[in-house]
Amino acid sequence: MDNKTTSLTLETVASGARLLNDCKLKGVDGAEKYIILRAMRHFKPVGETFEAFVKTCQEKLKDEEIVKAEESAKRWEELNDDERQQINKVWGAYQKAIEECVSAELKKEADIPQYERLSEKGFTQLLDANPDWTIHQILTIESLLA
């Protein structure tokens, strides 16, 4: 990392990009909105690359057993308890394998070009515009923008 980049984990950038992509900006001052938009230009490509990585993991780990479980799940109401438990077991193992594949990638650092941060007032306005954010989501956004 040099003085013209900021190093952030892929997890922070990817989850922050998703949050900012869907956030509301009503009540945020115009200049602060522009800071958010400029920062998003740096976060979005990192987030998209990470999402593509996740999809690749899903595709590589999706075997015939998963395909069968997905097909069976479409008839969930018709299945007996043993069949439902088997689908849940297969799906749970698949999700765990995806999480293991992705977890190492999430910890990697992404060098993001330097960008302007929100003022305290702008950050507060962003929070006010998005009252449904959890503490975890707020901390993610804070690490990116405040």
Summary of the structure (lengths in Angstrom):
residues: 146
radius of gyration: 19.7
end to end distance: 19.9
largest distance: 60.6
contacts: 395
relative contact order: 0.23
helix: 72%
strand: 7%
